[in-house]
Amino acid sequence: MSSETELIAAQMRQTRAALTDKLDTLENGVRGTADAIDRTVRDVGTTVSGTAEDVRALLRERLATALDALDPTRQVERHPWLMLGGAVLAGYVAEAMLHRTEGQSPVNGESPPNHAGPSCRKAFVDALAPGVEKLKGVYLGLVLAAARDAMSDSVPEEMRKSVTDFVDCFTVNLGIEPHPPRAG
C-alpha cells in the first residue's frame, strides 16, 4: 500500500504543479489584458482631448474669420475698389428709394410742388434703425463673447465662472443676448 500511497501523492503533486502553472498563466493573461485596457483608455482619452482641442481651434478660427469679414476697415484695406463700388451702389439705391418715397422721379429729378424732402429721409433712416441696431447688437455680442472667452482662458480655473458671469451680466445690461461660452 505504500507504493499506492506514494503514487497518489506523486499524482497530487503533479496536479498541484499543473494547477499552479495554469493559475500563473491565467494571472499573467489577466494582467496583460488589464494593461492593454489601461493603454486603450489612455489612448482614447488622449484622442478625445486632441479632438476637443481641434474643435476649439476650429471654432476660434471660424469666429476670427467671421469677425474679420464683419470688419469694414479690413474689408476696405483688402478690397478698396469693391467696397467703393458697393458704397456707390448702396447710395444709388438709397437715393432712388428716397426719391420714390418723395414722389420724385430718380431719372429726371422732377418733383411735385409739395415734395416732402428731409421728412422722407428721416422716415427712411428711422425704418432702417432697428435692423442696424440689431446688427450692432449681434456684432457687439460676438466681440464680447470672444473677449469673455479670452479673459476666462487667462485666469485660474477657479475664477473662470466668475469672469464668464461678469461679462455675460455686462452684456445683458447692454441689452444684448450673450452668446454661449466656448465648450471646454
Secondary structure, DSSP 8 states (H G I E B T S, - for coil): -HHHHHHHHHHHHHHHHHHHHHHHHHHHHHHHHHHHHHHHHHHHHHHHHHHHHHHHHHHHHHHHHHHHHT-HHHHHHH-HHHHHHHHHHHHHHHHHHHHHHHT--TTT----TT--THHHHHHHHHHHHHHHHHHHHHHHHHHHHHHHHHHHHTS-HHHHHHHHHHHHHHHHHTT---------
